[in-house]
Amino acid sequence: MKSGDLSIDDVISEVGRKYGAICAYKLQKGEGESKGALQVAFIFREEPSKETFHSIFEELSKKLSLSNINLIILNKAPLTISYIILKQGEQVYCDDKEILKRFKAKIVEKYLDFRNEVRGQTEISLEKAR
């Protein structure tokens, strides 16, 4: 990492806030020396443009000197990915706890509804197969 004495969290916070993200999470896949992709996830008040997404990705890649970064905008990410990031990811910063609380509640509720629906469909399929 060639960002001087800035930590990964410092860079994520600096870049996220620069582009208006109200919260940021990170999730590092892999252990030890063979660390895999760094997932960086942001929550915005309003969904950013594709140009903003590319600018954020470019700036994170350059400042962190990492080749394997997955940038996720939680506002528009698939439900399962959002749920996993919120449950397993490490919060880097949050400038509006109330928005985060509402966002989390909405994602968890949708995810649990989705999971129960899939579970119900699986049970029906298994019944029919018998």
Secondary structure, 3 states (H helix, E strand, C coil): CCCCCCCHHHHHHHHHHHCCEEEEEEEECCCHHHCCCEEEEEEECCCCCHHHHHHHHHHHHHHHCCCCEEEEECCCCCHHHHHHHHHHCEEEEECCHHHHHHHHHHHHHHHHHHHHHHHHHHHHHHHHHC
